[in-house]
């Protein structure tokens, strides 16, 4: 969940105006578009052959924060969101980069399929209104990890999701994807894009895949049971409590990733 601003975002806002307001009472999602979009994602899924373990943990009602590891180009969120929608009828609301909502056309399309401006205020409002909200605490830094950091959660600077979940008093459901770090090899970075956009996390990657396409690595997703956080709303401002919960979720996420990788190795090598 981003709270800062960047240079390109400032320029876009001056040219195209501020992003839309996100209000659960006046929701911009268009379920007719979602219904048309879901089969497209299922068709694309034939390339990555995604499977899901733990969809039954998604609650039938009430707010919950979905928290996961991030892959390039948001394939992970789109596949998982479609699977949850098909299995439960509930549409996870994905927190997206604020700058995307400054681009005409893009912002309208994102709103219609349920994406939200990735701010703490928006996340809190939708959680309190009983929605599923999906976030990737590592953001671009997690998606652009070098090869040696695959399947390690880059959440060191990301405490906002814990604070929001505490304030909303909703459970956290961790979802960890195996395969998503391997669809591309990152062989370099374009440094000037980070300077233009105001942060090194926006340095665009130089990618090597299967020719111009991502490698057809099988995606496997694991979802935890709902995790009730040990804290009260006011603890969102208690750094010690937030760091303790953050550490617990970080360790649980890594355990899920390690177990997922172990299961994959056992399938490969018997």
FIGULUM-6889 format. One record per residue: residue in three letters; x, y, z of N, C-alpha, C in turn. Coordinates in nm, 2 decimals. Last residue first. Example, Ala and Ser with C-alpha at 12.3 -4.5 7.8 and 13.67 -1.06 7.14 Angstrom:
% FIGULUM-6889
Ser, 1.28, -0.22, 0.71, 1.37, -0.11, 0.71, 1.29, 0.00, 0.79 .
Ala, 1.32, -0.57, 0.78, 1.23, -0.45, 0.78, 1.32, -0.33, 0.78 .
***
This chain:
% FIGULUM-6889
Unk, 1.01, -3.74, -0.69, 0.95, -3.85, -0.62, 1.00, -3.87, -0.48 .
Unk, 1.09, -3.52, -0.82, 1.19, -3.62, -0.80, 1.14, -3.74, -0.72 .
Unk, 0.86, -3.36, -0.86, 0.96, -3.37, -0.97, 1.04, -3.50, -0.95 .
Unk, 0.73, -3.38, -0.61, 0.66, -3.42, -0.74, 0.76, -3.45, -0.85 .
Unk, 0.92, -3.28, -0.44, 0.88, -3.42, -0.42, 0.80, -3.47, -0.55 .
Unk, 0.93, -3.01, -0.53, 1.05, -3.10, -0.55, 1.01, -3.25, -0.54 .
Unk, 0.68, -2.93, -0.45, 0.71, -2.93, -0.59, 0.83, -3.02, -0.62 .
Unk, 0.71, -2.94, -0.17, 0.61, -3.03, -0.24, 0.64, -3.04, -0.39 .
Unk, 0.90, -2.75, -0.13, 0.93, -2.89, -0.10, 0.84, -2.98, -0.17 .
Unk, 0.76, -2.52, -0.21, 0.88, -2.56, -0.29, 0.92, -2.71, -0.26 .
Unk, 0.57, -2.52, 0.00, 0.53, -2.53, -0.14, 0.64, -2.57, -0.23 .
Unk, 0.74, -2.48, 0.22, 0.66, -2.61, 0.21, 0.61, -2.63, 0.06 .
Unk, 0.83, -2.23, 0.17, 0.93, -2.34, 0.18, 0.86, -2.47, 0.16 .
Unk, 0.59, -2.08, 0.17, 0.67, -2.09, 0.05, 0.77, -2.21, 0.05 .
Unk, 0.52, -2.12, 0.44, 0.43, -2.17, 0.33, 0.51, -2.18, 0.20 .
Unk, 0.73, -2.00, 0.57, 0.71, -2.14, 0.59, 0.62, -2.20, 0.48 .
Unk, 0.69, -1.74, 0.48, 0.81, -1.81, 0.44, 0.80, -1.96, 0.46 .
Unk, 0.45, -1.68, 0.62, 0.46, -1.67, 0.47, 0.58, -1.75, 0.42 .
Unk, 0.54, -1.69, 0.88, 0.44, -1.79, 0.84, 0.44, -1.79, 0.68 .
Unk, 0.72, -1.48, 0.89, 0.77, -1.61, 0.91, 0.67, -1.72, 0.86 .
Unk, 0.54, -1.27, 0.84, 0.65, -1.29, 0.75, 0.71, -1.43, 0.77 .
Unk, 0.37, -1.29, 1.07, 0.31, -1.32, 0.93, 0.43, -1.34, 0.83 .
Unk, 0.56, -1.23, 1.27, 0.48, -1.36, 1.27, 0.43, -1.39, 1.13 .
Unk, 0.64, -0.97, 1.20, 0.74, -1.08, 1.20, 0.67, -1.22, 1.20 .
Unk, 0.39, -0.84, 1.23, 0.46, -0.84, 1.10, 0.56, -0.96, 1.10 .
Unk, 0.36, -0.87, 1.51, 0.27, -0.93, 1.42, 0.33, -0.94, 1.28 .
Unk, 0.58, -0.71, 1.59, 0.57, -0.85, 1.64, 0.48, -0.92, 1.54 .
Unk, 0.53, -0.46, 1.48, 0.65, -0.53, 1.44, 0.64, -0.68, 1.48 .
Unk, 0.30, -0.39, 1.62, 0.29, -0.40, 1.48, 0.41, -0.49, 1.43 .
Unk, 0.39, -0.38, 1.89, 0.29, -0.48, 1.85, 0.29, -0.50, 1.70 .
Unk, 0.58, -0.17, 1.86, 0.62, -0.30, 1.91, 0.52, -0.41, 1.87 .
Unk, 0.42, 0.05, 1.78, 0.53, 0.00, 1.69, 0.57, -0.14, 1.73 .
Unk, 0.10, 0.12, 1.78, 0.20, 0.06, 1.88, 0.31, -0.01, 1.79 .
Unk, -0.10, 0.18, 1.62, -0.01, 0.29, 1.65, 0.10, 0.24, 1.74 .
Unk, -0.26, -0.04, 1.63, -0.20, -0.01, 1.50, -0.10, 0.10, 1.51 .
Unk, -0.38, -0.06, 1.88, -0.24, -0.12, 1.86, -0.18, -0.09, 1.73 .
Unk, -0.64, 0.02, 1.85, -0.54, 0.12, 1.89, -0.40, 0.07, 1.88 .
Unk, -0.76, -0.23, 1.78, -0.75, -0.12, 1.68, -0.64, -0.02, 1.72 .
Unk, -0.55, -0.49, 1.93, -0.67, -0.41, 1.92, -0.65, -0.30, 1.82 .
Unk, -0.43, -0.83, 1.86, -0.41, -0.68, 1.89, -0.55, -0.61, 1.87 .
Unk, -0.34, -1.07, 1.70, -0.34, -1.05, 1.84, -0.32, -0.90, 1.87 .
Unk, -0.55, -1.15, 1.42, -0.43, -1.08, 1.47, -0.45, -1.05, 1.62 .
Unk, -0.63, -1.46, 1.29, -0.68, -1.35, 1.37, -0.56, -1.28, 1.44 .
Unk, -0.62, -1.58, 0.97, -0.53, -1.56, 1.09, -0.58, -1.43, 1.17 .
Unk, -0.78, -1.82, 0.79, -0.79, -1.69, 0.84, -0.71, -1.68, 0.97 .
Unk, -0.54, -2.06, 0.64, -0.67, -2.03, 0.71, -0.67, -1.88, 0.76 .
Unk, -0.37, -1.97, 0.34, -0.37, -2.01, 0.48, -0.52, -2.00, 0.53 .
Unk, -0.32, -2.11, 0.02, -0.39, -2.01, 0.10, -0.40, -2.06, 0.24 .
Unk, -0.11, -2.14, -0.25, -0.14, -2.19, -0.12, -0.20, -2.08, -0.04 .
Unk, -0.08, -2.21, -0.60, -0.11, -2.11, -0.49, -0.16, -2.19, -0.37 .
Unk, 0.13, -2.26, -0.87, 0.06, -2.32, -0.76, 0.04, -2.23, -0.64 .
Unk, 0.20, -2.25, -1.21, 0.17, -2.17, -1.09, 0.09, -2.26, -0.99 .
Unk, 0.45, -2.37, -1.42, 0.32, -2.40, -1.35, 0.31, -2.31, -1.23 .
Unk, 0.58, -2.16, -1.67, 0.60, -2.23, -1.55, 0.47, -2.25, -1.48 .
Unk, 0.65, -2.08, -1.95, 0.53, -2.15, -1.91, 0.54, -2.23, -1.78 .
Unk, 0.81, -1.76, -1.94, 0.82, -1.91, -1.95, 0.70, -1.97, -1.89 .
Unk, 0.67, -1.49, -2.14, 0.71, -1.55, -2.01, 0.72, -1.70, -2.03 .
Unk, 0.80, -1.41, -2.47, 0.69, -1.45, -2.38, 0.75, -1.50, -2.24 .
Unk, 1.01, -1.37, -2.64, 0.94, -1.25, -2.59, 0.84, -1.28, -2.48 .
Unk, 1.17, -1.66, -2.53, 1.17, -1.56, -2.64, 1.11, -1.43, -2.58 .
Unk, 1.08, -1.69, -2.25, 1.07, -1.79, -2.35, 1.06, -1.71, -2.48 .
Unk, 1.28, -1.44, -2.11, 1.17, -1.54, -2.09, 1.19, -1.65, -2.19 .
Unk, 1.43, -1.19, -1.95, 1.46, -1.30, -2.04, 1.36, -1.41, -2.01 .
Unk, 1.42, -0.83, -1.91, 1.37, -0.96, -1.89, 1.42, -1.06, -1.99 .
Unk, 1.51, -0.57, -1.72, 1.54, -0.63, -1.85, 1.52, -0.78, -1.83 .
Unk, 1.26, -0.38, -1.53, 1.36, -0.49, -1.55, 1.39, -0.52, -1.70 .
Unk, 1.27, -0.04, -1.43, 1.21, -0.14, -1.51, 1.31, -0.25, -1.53 .
Unk, 1.26, 0.09, -1.12, 1.35, 0.07, -1.23, 1.30, -0.06, -1.30 .
Unk, 1.10, 0.15, -0.91, 1.04, 0.16, -1.04, 1.14, 0.14, -1.15 .
Unk, 1.25, 0.15, -0.68, 1.17, 0.04, -0.70, 1.10, 0.03, -0.83 .
Unk, 1.38, 0.40, -0.68, 1.45, 0.29, -0.74, 1.37, 0.16, -0.76 .
Unk, 1.16, 0.67, -0.76, 1.20, 0.56, -0.66, 1.27, 0.45, -0.74 .
Unk, 1.06, 0.85, -0.95, 1.08, 0.89, -0.81, 1.13, 0.79, -0.71 .
Unk, 1.04, 0.82, -1.22, 0.92, 0.78, -1.14, 0.94, 0.81, -0.99 .
Unk, 1.30, 0.88, -1.31, 1.18, 0.96, -1.36, 1.06, 0.94, -1.27 .
Unk, 1.45, 0.69, -1.17, 1.47, 0.84, -1.14, 1.35, 0.92, -1.19 .
Unk, 1.36, 0.46, -1.28, 1.34, 0.48, -1.14, 1.36, 0.63, -1.10 .
Unk, 1.44, 0.49, -1.54, 1.30, 0.48, -1.51, 1.27, 0.51, -1.37 .
Unk, 1.72, 0.47, -1.53, 1.66, 0.60, -1.55, 1.51, 0.60, -1.52 .
Unk, 1.79, 0.20, -1.51, 1.80, 0.28, -1.39, 1.72, 0.41, -1.41 .
Unk, 1.67, -0.10, -1.58, 1.68, 0.03, -1.65, 1.67, 0.14, -1.55 .
Unk, 1.85, -0.39, -1.50, 1.75, -0.29, -1.46, 1.78, -0.17, -1.55 .
Unk, 1.88, -0.75, -1.57, 1.93, -0.61, -1.55, 1.82, -0.52, -1.52 .
Unk, 1.76, -0.99, -1.59, 1.90, -0.99, -1.62, 1.96, -0.85, -1.60 .
Unk, 1.53, -1.19, -1.45, 1.56, -1.05, -1.45, 1.71, -1.04, -1.47 .
Unk, 1.34, -1.43, -1.62, 1.47, -1.41, -1.55, 1.50, -1.26, -1.57 .
Unk, 1.00, -1.52, -1.56, 1.10, -1.44, -1.63, 1.23, -1.45, -1.55 .
Unk, 0.88, -1.71, -1.41, 0.82, -1.69, -1.54, 0.92, -1.60, -1.63 .
Unk, 0.95, -1.74, -1.14, 1.03, -1.81, -1.24, 0.98, -1.79, -1.39 .
Unk, 0.78, -1.66, -0.95, 0.91, -1.59, -0.95, 1.00, -1.65, -1.06 .
Unk, 0.56, -1.82, -0.96, 0.55, -1.69, -1.01, 0.68, -1.61, -1.02 .
Unk, 0.61, -2.07, -0.85, 0.62, -2.06, -0.99, 0.62, -1.92, -1.04 .
Unk, 0.38, -2.04, -0.59, 0.50, -2.11, -0.63, 0.50, -2.11, -0.79 .
Unk, 0.24, -1.79, -0.38, 0.24, -1.85, -0.51, 0.38, -1.92, -0.55 .
Unk, 0.04, -1.77, -0.10, 0.18, -1.78, -0.15, 0.18, -1.85, -0.28 .
Unk, -0.15, -1.58, 0.11, -0.15, -1.66, -0.01, -0.02, -1.65, -0.08 .
Unk, -0.30, -1.54, 0.43, -0.18, -1.54, 0.35, -0.20, -1.63, 0.22 .
Unk, -0.55, -1.35, 0.55, -0.53, -1.48, 0.48, -0.41, -1.47, 0.39 .
Unk, -0.63, -1.20, 0.85, -0.54, -1.20, 0.74, -0.54, -1.34, 0.68 .
Unk, -0.94, -1.06, 0.98, -0.83, -1.16, 0.97, -0.75, -1.14, 0.85 .
Unk, -0.99, -0.73, 1.11, -1.03, -0.83, 1.02, -0.91, -0.94, 1.02 .
Unk, -0.99, -0.47, 1.23, -1.02, -0.59, 1.31, -1.07, -0.70, 1.22 .
Unk, -0.91, -0.23, 1.12, -1.03, -0.29, 1.07, -1.08, -0.41, 1.15 .
Unk, -0.66, -0.20, 1.25, -0.77, -0.10, 1.26, -0.90, -0.15, 1.22 .
Unk, -0.53, -0.44, 1.17, -0.56, -0.41, 1.31, -0.67, -0.31, 1.33 .
Unk, -0.51, -0.39, 0.89, -0.59, -0.51, 0.94, -0.62, -0.50, 1.09 .
Unk, -0.35, -0.16, 0.90, -0.48, -0.16, 0.84, -0.57, -0.27, 0.90 .
Unk, -0.11, -0.26, 1.01, -0.18, -0.15, 1.08, -0.33, -0.15, 1.03 .
Unk, -0.04, -0.45, 0.82, -0.07, -0.49, 0.95, -0.15, -0.39, 1.03 .
Unk, 0.01, -0.29, 0.60, -0.10, -0.39, 0.59, -0.14, -0.44, 0.73 .
Unk, 0.23, -0.13, 0.67, 0.09, -0.07, 0.66, -0.02, -0.17, 0.66 .
Unk, 0.48, -0.21, 0.67, 0.40, -0.24, 0.79, 0.26, -0.20, 0.78 .
Unk, 0.75, -0.27, 0.49, 0.60, -0.27, 0.47, 0.53, -0.31, 0.59 .
Unk, 1.01, -0.31, 0.47, 0.97, -0.17, 0.49, 0.82, -0.16, 0.49 .
Unk, 1.03, -0.59, 0.43, 1.10, -0.53, 0.54, 1.05, -0.39, 0.57 .
Unk, 0.93, -0.77, 0.25, 0.84, -0.69, 0.33, 0.90, -0.61, 0.43 .
Unk, 0.99, -0.97, 0.04, 1.06, -0.84, 0.05, 0.96, -0.74, 0.12 .
Unk, 1.03, -1.30, 0.09, 0.94, -1.19, 0.10, 1.01, -1.06, 0.13 .
Unk, 1.17, -1.52, -0.14, 1.19, -1.45, -0.01, 1.11, -1.32, -0.01 .
Unk, 1.14, -1.63, -0.39, 1.07, -1.68, -0.28, 1.11, -1.64, -0.14 .
Unk, 1.46, -1.52, -0.50, 1.33, -1.58, -0.53, 1.27, -1.64, -0.40 .
Unk, 1.71, -1.40, -0.48, 1.61, -1.37, -0.38, 1.47, -1.43, -0.40 .
Unk, 1.86, -1.46, -0.70, 1.90, -1.52, -0.57, 1.80, -1.49, -0.46 .
Unk, 1.74, -1.31, -0.90, 1.72, -1.45, -0.90, 1.76, -1.51, -0.77 .
Unk, 1.59, -1.00, -0.76, 1.69, -1.08, -0.84, 1.67, -1.23, -0.82 .
Unk, 1.25, -0.89, -0.77, 1.36, -0.95, -0.69, 1.46, -1.01, -0.79 .
Unk, 1.02, -0.75, -0.84, 1.15, -0.73, -0.92, 1.27, -0.79, -0.84 .
Unk, 0.82, -0.79, -0.66, 0.80, -0.84, -0.79, 0.93, -0.84, -0.87 .
Unk, 0.91, -0.65, -0.43, 0.89, -0.80, -0.42, 0.89, -0.86, -0.56 .
Unk, 0.91, -0.39, -0.53, 1.04, -0.45, -0.48, 1.03, -0.60, -0.47 .
Unk, 0.64, -0.35, -0.59, 0.74, -0.36, -0.70, 0.87, -0.42, -0.65 .
Unk, 0.51, -0.50, -0.30, 0.49, -0.42, -0.42, 0.60, -0.45, -0.52 .
Unk, 0.51, -0.62, -0.05, 0.64, -0.59, -0.11, 0.63, -0.51, -0.23 .
Unk, 0.24, -0.66, 0.01, 0.32, -0.57, 0.08, 0.45, -0.53, 0.02 .
Unk, -0.02, -0.68, -0.18, 0.11, -0.74, -0.19, 0.21, -0.64, -0.12 .
Unk, -0.37, -0.75, -0.11, -0.25, -0.66, -0.12, -0.12, -0.74, -0.12 .
Unk, -0.72, -0.75, -0.13, -0.59, -0.82, -0.16, -0.48, -0.72, -0.18 .
Unk, -1.00, -0.77, 0.06, -0.90, -0.67, 0.00, -0.77, -0.75, -0.01 .
Unk, -1.34, -0.84, 0.07, -1.20, -0.90, 0.06, -1.11, -0.80, 0.00 .
Unk, -1.56, -0.62, 0.26, -1.50, -0.67, 0.14, -1.37, -0.75, 0.17 .
Unk, -1.69, -0.48, 0.47, -1.71, -0.63, 0.45, -1.65, -0.69, 0.33 .
Unk, -1.63, -0.22, 0.53, -1.76, -0.25, 0.46, -1.78, -0.40, 0.43 .
Unk, -1.38, -0.24, 0.62, -1.49, -0.22, 0.72, -1.62, -0.24, 0.66 .
Unk, -1.25, -0.28, 0.38, -1.25, -0.39, 0.48, -1.36, -0.37, 0.58 .
Unk, -1.29, -0.03, 0.26, -1.35, -0.15, 0.20, -1.35, -0.27, 0.30 .
Unk, -1.15, 0.14, 0.44, -1.29, 0.17, 0.41, -1.36, 0.04, 0.36 .
Unk, -0.89, 0.04, 0.43, -0.96, 0.04, 0.55, -1.11, 0.05, 0.53 .
Unk, -0.82, 0.09, 0.16, -0.82, -0.04, 0.21, -0.90, -0.05, 0.34 .
Unk, -0.83, 0.38, 0.16, -0.92, 0.30, 0.08, -0.93, 0.16, 0.13 .
Unk, -0.62, 0.44, 0.35, -0.76, 0.48, 0.37, -0.86, 0.40, 0.29 .
Unk, -0.39, 0.33, 0.24, -0.44, 0.27, 0.36, -0.59, 0.31, 0.38 .
Unk, -0.41, 0.28, -0.12, -0.39, 0.36, 0.00, -0.44, 0.29, 0.12 .
Unk, -0.43, 0.20, -0.41, -0.36, 0.13, -0.30, -0.32, 0.22, -0.18 .
Unk, -0.74, 0.20, -0.55, -0.63, 0.28, -0.52, -0.56, 0.23, -0.40 .
Unk, -0.85, -0.12, -0.67, -0.87, 0.00, -0.58, -0.73, 0.07, -0.57 .
Unk, -1.04, -0.32, -0.90, -0.91, -0.27, -0.85, -0.93, -0.14, -0.77 .
Unk, -1.27, -0.42, -1.03, -1.26, -0.42, -0.89, -1.13, -0.37, -0.82 .
Unk, -1.31, -0.39, -1.29, -1.28, -0.52, -1.25, -1.25, -0.53, -1.10 .
Unk, -1.36, -0.11, -1.31, -1.47, -0.20, -1.34, -1.44, -0.35, -1.30 .
Unk, -1.11, 0.00, -1.24, -1.22, 0.01, -1.15, -1.33, -0.09, -1.18 .
Unk, -0.96, -0.06, -1.47, -0.93, -0.12, -1.34, -1.04, -0.11, -1.24 .
Unk, -1.09, 0.09, -1.67, -1.09, -0.05, -1.68, -1.06, -0.12, -1.55 .
Unk, -1.04, 0.35, -1.57, -1.18, 0.31, -1.58, -1.19, 0.15, -1.59 .
Unk, -0.77, 0.37, -1.58, -0.83, 0.38, -1.45, -0.98, 0.32, -1.46 .
Unk, -0.72, 0.35, -1.85, -0.67, 0.25, -1.76, -0.74, 0.25, -1.63 .
Unk, -0.88, 0.58, -1.92, -0.89, 0.45, -1.99, -0.85, 0.34, -1.90 .
Unk, -0.62, 0.80, -1.81, -0.76, 0.78, -1.86, -0.76, 0.65, -1.93 .
Unk, -0.42, 0.75, -1.53, -0.42, 0.74, -1.68, -0.56, 0.71, -1.73 .
Unk, -0.43, 0.74, -1.26, -0.41, 0.87, -1.32, -0.42, 0.87, -1.47 .
Unk, -0.42, 0.49, -1.18, -0.55, 0.55, -1.18, -0.55, 0.70, -1.22 .
Unk, -0.16, 0.43, -1.17, -0.24, 0.37, -1.28, -0.37, 0.44, -1.29 .
Unk, -0.06, 0.54, -0.93, -0.03, 0.61, -1.06, -0.12, 0.55, -1.17 .
Unk, -0.12, 0.36, -0.73, -0.20, 0.48, -0.74, -0.18, 0.54, -0.88 .
Unk, -0.13, 0.01, -0.78, -0.04, 0.14, -0.78, -0.13, 0.26, -0.81 .
Unk, -0.40, -0.15, -0.61, -0.31, -0.13, -0.73, -0.23, 0.00, -0.71 .
Unk, -0.55, -0.40, -0.44, -0.49, -0.27, -0.42, -0.38, -0.25, -0.53 .
Unk, -0.84, -0.58, -0.54, -0.69, -0.57, -0.54, -0.65, -0.42, -0.53 .
Unk, -1.09, -0.73, -0.39, -1.06, -0.60, -0.43, -0.91, -0.58, -0.42 .
Unk, -1.24, -1.04, -0.48, -1.13, -0.97, -0.41, -1.10, -0.83, -0.47 .
Unk, -1.56, -1.11, -0.50, -1.46, -1.05, -0.58, -1.36, -0.99, -0.49 .
Unk, -1.73, -1.42, -0.44, -1.68, -1.29, -0.38, -1.56, -1.24, -0.47 .
Unk, -1.79, -1.66, -0.53, -1.88, -1.55, -0.57, -1.84, -1.42, -0.52 .
Unk, -1.62, -1.88, -0.48, -1.70, -1.82, -0.37, -1.81, -1.72, -0.41 .
Unk, -1.49, -1.96, -0.72, -1.52, -2.06, -0.61, -1.62, -2.01, -0.51 .
Unk, -1.47, -1.74, -0.88, -1.54, -1.85, -0.93, -1.58, -1.95, -0.82 .
Unk, -1.32, -1.57, -0.71, -1.45, -1.53, -0.75, -1.53, -1.65, -0.80 .
Unk, -1.08, -1.72, -0.68, -1.16, -1.69, -0.56, -1.31, -1.65, -0.60 .
Unk, -1.00, -1.71, -0.95, -1.03, -1.84, -0.88, -1.11, -1.82, -0.76 .
Unk, -0.95, -1.44, -0.99, -1.05, -1.51, -1.07, -1.09, -1.64, -1.00 .
Unk, -0.75, -1.39, -0.80, -0.88, -1.32, -0.79, -0.99, -1.39, -0.87 .
Unk, -0.54, -1.55, -0.92, -0.60, -1.58, -0.78, -0.73, -1.52, -0.77 .
Unk, -0.50, -1.42, -1.16, -0.54, -1.56, -1.16, -0.60, -1.59, -1.03 .
Unk, -0.44, -1.16, -1.07, -0.55, -1.18, -1.16, -0.59, -1.33, -1.16 .
Unk, -0.21, -1.19, -0.91, -0.34, -1.14, -0.85, -0.46, -1.17, -0.94 .
Unk, -0.02, -1.30, -1.09, -0.06, -1.37, -0.97, -0.19, -1.32, -0.92 .
Unk, 0.02, -1.11, -1.29, -0.05, -1.23, -1.32, -0.10, -1.30, -1.20 .
Unk, 0.16, -0.87, -1.24, 0.03, -0.89, -1.17, -0.04, -1.01, -1.22 .
Unk, 0.41, -0.83, -1.34, 0.30, -0.79, -1.42, 0.16, -0.84, -1.37 .
Unk, 0.58, -1.07, -1.13, 0.58, -0.96, -1.24, 0.45, -0.95, -1.31 .
Unk, 0.44, -1.14, -0.81, 0.51, -1.17, -0.93, 0.50, -1.06, -1.03 .
Unk, 0.45, -1.14, -0.45, 0.42, -1.07, -0.58, 0.50, -1.12, -0.69 .
Unk, 0.28, -1.30, -0.18, 0.40, -1.27, -0.25, 0.37, -1.22, -0.40 .
Unk, -0.01, -1.15, 0.00, 0.07, -1.25, -0.07, 0.21, -1.21, -0.12 .
Unk, -0.31, -1.14, 0.17, -0.17, -1.09, 0.17, -0.08, -1.19, 0.10 .
Unk, -0.63, -1.02, 0.22, -0.55, -1.13, 0.16, -0.41, -1.07, 0.13 .
Unk, -0.83, -0.95, 0.49, -0.72, -0.90, 0.41, -0.64, -1.02, 0.36 .
Unk, -1.18, -0.94, 0.51, -1.06, -1.01, 0.53, -0.95, -0.95, 0.44 .
Unk, -1.52, -0.89, 0.61, -1.40, -0.84, 0.56, -1.28, -0.93, 0.59 .
Unk, -1.80, -1.10, 0.53, -1.72, -1.02, 0.62, -1.59, -0.99, 0.56 .
Unk, -1.85, -1.44, 0.41, -1.90, -1.30, 0.43, -1.80, -1.23, 0.52 .
Unk, -1.73, -1.68, 0.37, -1.84, -1.65, 0.29, -1.89, -1.51, 0.30 .
Unk, -1.36, -1.67, 0.37, -1.49, -1.66, 0.44, -1.61, -1.63, 0.34 .
Unk, -1.15, -1.91, 0.23, -1.21, -1.77, 0.21, -1.34, -1.77, 0.28 .
Unk, -1.08, -2.17, 0.26, -1.05, -2.08, 0.37, -1.11, -1.94, 0.35 .
Unk, -1.11, -2.30, 0.02, -1.22, -2.31, 0.12, -1.20, -2.23, 0.24 .
Unk, -0.87, -2.26, -0.11, -0.98, -2.17, -0.14, -1.10, -2.18, -0.05 .
Unk, -0.66, -2.44, -0.07, -0.71, -2.36, 0.04, -0.81, -2.25, 0.01 .
Unk, -0.48, -2.43, -0.35, -0.50, -2.51, -0.23, -0.54, -2.42, -0.12 .
Unk, -0.49, -2.44, -0.70, -0.51, -2.37, -0.58, -0.54, -2.46, -0.47 .
Unk, -0.30, -2.41, -1.01, -0.38, -2.49, -0.92, -0.38, -2.41, -0.78 .
Unk, -0.25, -2.30, -1.35, -0.26, -2.27, -1.20, -0.35, -2.37, -1.13 .
Unk, -0.12, -2.31, -1.61, -0.18, -2.43, -1.54, -0.19, -2.41, -1.39 .
Unk, -0.02, -2.13, -1.78, 0.05, -2.14, -1.66, -0.01, -2.26, -1.57 .
Unk, -0.18, -2.16, -2.01, -0.04, -2.14, -2.03, 0.04, -2.17, -1.90 .
Unk, -0.44, -2.16, -1.91, -0.39, -2.28, -1.98, -0.24, -2.28, -2.00 .
Unk, -0.49, -1.90, -1.83, -0.44, -2.00, -1.73, -0.39, -2.13, -1.79 .
Unk, -0.61, -1.78, -2.04, -0.47, -1.76, -2.02, -0.41, -1.86, -1.92 .
Unk, -0.87, -1.88, -1.97, -0.80, -1.92, -2.10, -0.65, -1.90, -2.09 .
Unk, -0.92, -1.75, -1.74, -0.91, -1.89, -1.74, -0.85, -1.95, -1.86 .
Unk, -0.92, -1.49, -1.83, -0.81, -1.53, -1.73, -0.80, -1.68, -1.73 .
Unk, -1.15, -1.50, -1.98, -1.02, -1.46, -2.04, -0.91, -1.51, -1.96 .
Unk, -1.35, -1.56, -1.79, -1.31, -1.66, -1.89, -1.18, -1.63, -1.96 .
Unk, -1.34, -1.30, -1.65, -1.30, -1.42, -1.58, -1.27, -1.53, -1.69 .
Unk, -1.45, -1.10, -1.81, -1.30, -1.10, -1.79, -1.26, -1.24, -1.73 .
Unk, -1.72, -1.12, -1.80, -1.65, -1.14, -1.93, -1.50, -1.15, -1.91 .
Unk, -1.76, -1.07, -1.53, -1.81, -1.20, -1.59, -1.74, -1.23, -1.72 .
Unk, -1.67, -0.81, -1.51, -1.60, -0.92, -1.44, -1.64, -1.05, -1.50 .
Unk, -1.87, -0.68, -1.66, -1.73, -0.68, -1.71, -1.65, -0.79, -1.64 .
Unk, -2.08, -0.72, -1.49, -2.09, -0.77, -1.62, -1.95, -0.78, -1.69 .
Unk, -2.00, -0.59, -1.26, -1.99, -0.73, -1.26, -2.01, -0.79, -1.40 .
Unk, -1.80, -0.33, -1.21, -1.90, -0.37, -1.31, -1.90, -0.52, -1.32 .
Unk, -1.72, -0.11, -0.94, -1.71, -0.24, -1.01, -1.83, -0.27, -1.10 .
Unk, -1.74, 0.13, -0.80, -1.72, 0.14, -0.95, -1.71, 0.01, -1.02 .
Unk, -1.97, 0.21, -0.54, -1.86, 0.12, -0.59, -1.86, 0.13, -0.74 .
Unk, -2.04, 0.38, -0.31, -2.06, 0.41, -0.46, -1.95, 0.34, -0.54 .
Unk, -1.97, 0.27, -0.07, -2.11, 0.31, -0.09, -2.14, 0.34, -0.24 .
Unk, -1.69, 0.25, -0.08, -1.78, 0.13, -0.09, -1.92, 0.16, -0.11 .
Unk, -1.51, 0.47, -0.28, -1.61, 0.47, -0.17, -1.69, 0.34, -0.18 .
Unk, -1.26, 0.65, -0.41, -1.30, 0.51, -0.39, -1.39, 0.50, -0.26 .
Unk, -1.24, 0.89, -0.67, -1.26, 0.86, -0.53, -1.31, 0.72, -0.51 .
Unk, -0.98, 0.88, -0.92, -1.12, 0.88, -0.87, -1.13, 0.86, -0.72 .
Unk, -0.69, 1.10, -0.91, -0.75, 0.97, -0.93, -0.90, 0.98, -0.88 .
Unk, -0.68, 1.44, -1.06, -0.66, 1.34, -0.95, -0.73, 1.21, -0.98 .
Unk, -0.56, 1.52, -1.40, -0.64, 1.53, -1.28, -0.62, 1.42, -1.18 .
Unk, -0.39, 1.50, -1.61, -0.52, 1.43, -1.62, -0.61, 1.45, -1.50 .
Unk, -0.17, 1.67, -1.55, -0.23, 1.66, -1.68, -0.37, 1.61, -1.69 .
Unk, -0.12, 1.64, -1.28, -0.14, 1.78, -1.33, -0.21, 1.77, -1.47 .
Unk, -0.09, 1.37, -1.27, -0.21, 1.43, -1.20, -0.23, 1.57, -1.24 .
Unk, 0.14, 1.33, -1.41, 0.02, 1.28, -1.46, -0.10, 1.34, -1.40 .
Unk, 0.32, 1.46, -1.24, 0.30, 1.51, -1.37, 0.17, 1.46, -1.43 .
Unk, 0.31, 1.29, -1.01, 0.28, 1.43, -1.00, 0.24, 1.49, -1.14 .
Unk, 0.40, 1.05, -1.13, 0.26, 1.06, -1.08, 0.22, 1.20, -1.06 .
Unk, 0.67, 1.11, -1.17, 0.58, 1.09, -1.29, 0.43, 1.10, -1.24 .
Unk, 0.76, 1.14, -0.90, 0.77, 1.25, -1.00, 0.67, 1.23, -1.11 .
Unk, 0.54, 1.02, -0.64, 0.66, 1.01, -0.72, 0.65, 1.11, -0.83 .
Unk, 0.44, 0.98, -0.30, 0.42, 1.04, -0.43, 0.55, 1.02, -0.51 .
Unk, 0.33, 0.74, -0.05, 0.41, 0.84, -0.10, 0.37, 0.89, -0.24 .
Unk, 0.18, 0.52, 0.01, 0.14, 0.64, 0.07, 0.22, 0.76, 0.01 .
Unk, 0.08, 0.20, -0.10, 0.16, 0.31, -0.12, 0.10, 0.44, -0.05 .
Unk, 0.08, -0.12, 0.00, 0.00, 0.00, 0.00, 0.09, 0.12, 0.00 .
***
